[in-house]
């Protein structure tokens, strides 16, 4: 039971989505819309922000794989990599 419930990356993605949703809901409320519209705007923003931040904060493994594939056609040498 020493393992955390969520990884650091997952926690950061959810935190950023929560902040984006709260900001959108707050701005909608300040614009004069009612509470239901503000809640819907905040929840929709948070729902769309999760996959956005998930791709933005990419896993370390996929970046190294992309670099390997990008350099596959390049010639060998000190200046290429």
N, C-alpha and C positions, 0 to 999 in steps of 0.2 A: 504494500500500500504506500510505497514511497514515490510512486509515479504520480505526476500531476494529472488532473482530470482532462485538461486541454493543453495542447502544445502552445508554445509561445506565439507561433505564427497564427494559429487559429484564434487565440485570444486577441491578438492585434487586429485581425480581420474583423472579428465581431465588434471590437471596441470602435474601430473606425466606422463601421456600418451604423452602430448605435449613435455615434456623434453626428453622422450625416443625416440620419432619420430625425434626430432631435432638432437639428438645425432647420431642416425643411419644415417640420411641424411647427416649430416656433415662428419661423418667418411667415408661414401660412396663417397662423393665428394673429400675428401682428398686422397682416394685410387686411384683417377684418372678416375673414371667413369664420364659420362656426367651428365648434369643437370637433364634430364628426369629420368635417373636411380636413381639419388640421391633423387629426389622427390618421386618416387615410393617406394623406400626403406623406406623413412621417413613416408610416409602415411600408408604403410603396417604395419610398426612397431607401429605407433600410434593406428591404428585400432585394432591390436592384444593386445596392452597394456591396453586398456580400460577394457575388461573383466578380464584380469589378475589382475590389480590393484583393480578392483571392488570386486573380491573374496579375495584378499589379505587383503584389508581393509574391513573386514567383519562388517556387521551391529551388533550393540550391542545386539539386541534382539535375534538373532540366536545363539550367543555364550551362553547366559544364558539358552536357550532351549536345546542346546547340553549338557551342564553340567547337567541339570536335567535328561535327558535321560540316560546319562552315569552312573549316580549314582542311577538309579532306581532299579537295581538288588542288590546293596550293602546293607549290614546290617546297622541297625541304631546304632549310637554311636558317641562318641566325635571324635574318630580317623577317621571316614569315612565322611569327608566332610568339 
